[in-house]
Amino acid sequence: MSVNELVDAVLVLSVRTFSDRIAHMQAELARHRVDFEFIFDFDAGAIPAPLIERIFAPSDLQLTHQSLVLKHIRSWQLTVERGWRRVLVLEDDAVLTRNFESAFAQAMREADALAGPYLIYLGCGDNRYLQGAKRSAHMLLPGGALPATDSLVFNCEAAEQRLAYLTSYKITRPADWLIREVDAAVGIPHYWLRSPIVEQGSMNGLFASVLDDKRKARGRWYSWLRYRWHKFRQNALGGRTVESNQIADGSS
């Protein structure tokens, strides 16, 4: 089955002025024959001040972080408003593996057996993997909270519970921390894949980061080299594996 037959919608979070990332995602998803919709709402320079005051509590979040948070929230709102059963959300630096379609189909077949709300993370964050993943007979591995928000699948029940929680909660966290904490509070389990099928272009050096000050200062070549060293170390030595509770308590 095609990706679009396995989810009700594919949403890509981007910024209207990010022409390179927009072109990248158009080509990347065309390569895998995926129809999708961009979410351009809440670009950093177009967020009304009263909305920021209503949604966010005072914190050190930059406007770019608040923008991404609001784009993720918009994906939850659209899921509920349009009655979608299950949605794939990608950020605009997602790089899909060659076997994305077949591996995604296997993961969604296993997700069909899940009861209640859930989130499935398709990536590996900054080259982090769950311990024992390769020995698993299943594609979905329970227990790992997500380390990043580059590639997520969630169902309508998860979107509803998050939105309900935010009616009495003001945000002080970036998108990954926010989803991690909200889902823990309302009881939405997270799953990783046995073998990740998405990388982050802002992690692997394809794009300069727009959110991480350290990576912005170090530059793309540093990210390119660092990412590939960690990937080699993971494949050759089994490094950078984490237990699910290490992700959940923020030590990632």
N, C-alpha and C positions, 0 to 999 in steps of 0.2 A: 504494500500500500504506500501511496505517496505521503509525504509529510503533511500535506493539507487534508488528507483523509483521516489522519490520526489526531489532529487537533482542530478545534473550531476556528482558530485564528492564529496568525503569526504576526507579532508586533515588534517593530524595531524602534528603539529609543534613540533619537538623534537630535541634532541642532541644525536649524535651517542654513546656517553659514558654513557648516562642516562639509564642504563639497567633496573633499577627498574621502571622508568616511562614508558619505552617502553613496558615492560611486562604488566604493569597495563593497558595501552591503548589497547594492543592486547586482553587482557581478557575482558576488559570493552566493546569493540565494538563487540567482538565475542558473548558476552551475548545478545546483541541486534541484532545480525545477520547483521552487517554492514561491507561492504567491504570498505577499505580505503587505502590511500597512505601516507607514511611518507614524510615530508619535512625535510631533514637533511642538506640542503644547508646552508652555512654561520654560521656554528658552530663558537663559539667565537674565538677559536684558529686558525681558517682557513679562516679568512676574509682578503683579500689582502689590504694592507695599501692604495694603490691608490683608491680603491673602497670606503673606509671610507672617504677619503679626498674629493671624488667626491660627495658622498651622504649626508654627515653630515657636519654641521657647528660646530665650536668650542662650547662645552657645557660641562656640568658635567655628561653627559651620560657615563655609564660604558660600557665596551665591551660586557657584557652579554645583556644589554639593546639594544645595537646596533644590536646584533645578532638576537634578537627577532623581532625587527623592520624589518630587512632584510628578515626574514622568512615570515612575513606577506606580505611584498611587493612581494615576490616570489609567494605567493598564488594568488595575483592579476594578476601577469604576466602569470601564468599558465592558469588562467581562460580565459584571453583574447587570449592567444596563441592557446589554444585547443578549443575555441569557446563554452565554457560551459555556459549554461543559468543561472544556480544557483548552488552555492557551499556552503557546510558546512565546516567550519574550526574550529578545536578544538586544544587547547594547551594540552600538555601531562600530565596535572594534572586534566583533566576534569573527574568528577564523575557524571554519568548519573542516573537520577531517574528511578524507576521501570517502570513508565508509559511513558518513553521517547518516544517510538515509536508512541503510539497513540496520545500523545500531540503534537509531532512534526508533525504528519500528519495533525492534525487540524490547526496548525499554517501555514503550507505550503498551505493548501487549501485557507486560508484567504490571504496569500501572493500572490496567483495567481491573485487576483483581484487588486493588486497594480500596478500603472502605474509609469514608470520612474525608476530611481535608488533607491535602498533602502538597509538598513542594519537591520537585526533582531538579537537582543541579547537574548540568551537562558538562561543566568545565572542570578544571583542576586548580583554579586560583593561581597562585604563583608557584606552579609545579608542586602541589601538595596532593597526596593520595591517601586513601584510607588503608590502614594496615590490613594485609591479607586479601586485598581486593582481587588480585589476579587469580587466587585460588577458588574464588566463589563460582558456583554453578549458575548464579543468577546475575542479571544485568544490574538490577537495583539493589543497593546496599543501604539498609536502614541505619539511622543513628547519627549521621554526620550533618551538622549544621553548616550552611553554606559559608565559604570564605570570600565570596565575591558575587556580583549580580549580573555577570556578563551573559548568562544563558540559563534561563529558568523555565520550567514547566510547572503550572499550578492549576488547580481546578476551581470551579466557581465557589465552592464552599469555603476554600481558603481565602479567596478574595473577599467574600462576605464577612468572614470573621475578622480579617484585618481592618476593614473599613469600619466595622462596628467598634472595634477597640480604639480606633483613632478619634472617635467622637468625644472621648473623654481623656485624650492623651496628647500633649504637645511634644513635638519632635525636637530632639537635640542631637540625633545621631545621623551619620551618612547612611546611604541606602542599605549596604550590606549589614551593618550593625543594627539598623532599624528592623529589618526583616527578621534577623536572627532573634532579636529580643521580643518583638511582637509575637512571632510564631511560637516562641517558648512560652510566652504568657498565656496564649489561647490554646496551646496544645496542638499545633500543626507540625507533624513530623517531617523531617527532611531526609531525602535520599540522595546519595551520590551514585554515579555509574561505576561499574567494574572497570571500564576503560573510558576515560573522558573523550568526548567527541567535539569539544570546542576549546580553543585557546583564545586568550585576550591579546589583541594586537598592541595594546598599550603596555602589556607585560613583556611580549616577545620581541619588541623593538620595531614592529611594523609602523606604529604610530607613536608620536610623542604624547605623553600623558597630559591630560588637561585637569586632573584631579589630585594627583599625588605630587606634593611639592618636592620630595626627595628625588623621585624619578625625573621630574622636570629639570631639576638642577644637574643631575648626573648625565642626562641626555640619552638619546635613543641607542647609541652604540654600547653604552654600559648596560642598558636593559637587554639588548640583543645578546651580548656575551654572557651576562649573568643568567639569563633564562636558559640558554643552551647548556651551560655548565650544570645547572641544577637538573635539567632534563637528562643529560648524560649520566649524572650521578644517580638519578632515580633508576634509570634503565640498567646501568651496569652494577650498581652497588645496593640498590634498594633504599636509597636515602630519601629524606623529606617525607616519609610516611607519618601520618598522624592518627591518633586514636580519636574516636568521635567526640569524647568528652573534652579533648584538647581544643577542638574547633568550637564546641559549644561554650566553653568558658572564656573564649577570646584569646587564647595563647597563640593563635595562628597569626 
